[in-house]
């Protein structure tokens, strides 16, 4: 179950990060844009962790 949970969290963080990036660009707010980039990267890492757990049989 950890695989699915990590991948879902990852997708949510990527989506939120993309929204923050877009809003930061739209409002000319580089801090918000950077925060969005960081959140998107966090989501990508969570998805990778979920994939690894899936391949390891959730033994992590």
N, C-alpha and C positions, 0 to 999 in steps of 0.2 A: 504494500500500500504506500510505502514511502516514495516509490518511484512516481506514482501518479500525483501525489501531493506536491512533491518538489517541482514536477513539470508544470502543474497548475499554478503554483506560486510564481514560477519563472515566467510563464505567459502573462500573468497579471502584472508583474513588475515591468516586463518589457512594454506592455501596453501603456501603463502609467508613465513610464519613462518617455515613451514617444510623445505622449500628450504634453508632458512638461516641456520637452524639447521644442515642440511646435508652439506652445504658448510663450515660451521664452523668446523664440525668434519673432513671433508676432508682436510681442510687447517690448522688444529690444531689451530683454533682461538676460544678460549673459550668465548670471548666477543660476537662474532657474533652468536655463538651457543646459548648463553643466551638471546640475542636479539630475536632470532628466537623462543625460548621457550615463551618469553613474548608476542610476536606477535601472536603466536598460541593460547595462553590463552585468549588474547583479542578477537580473532575470535570466540572462544568457547562462551565467554560471550555475544558477539553480537548475536550469534545464539540463545542463551537462551532468550535474550531480544526479539528477533523476535517471538519466540514461545509464549512467554507470551503475547505479543501484539496480536497475532493471537487468543489466547484463551480469551482475554479481548475484542475482537472486535475492535482492533486498537484505543481504547479510551484512550490510554496512551500518 
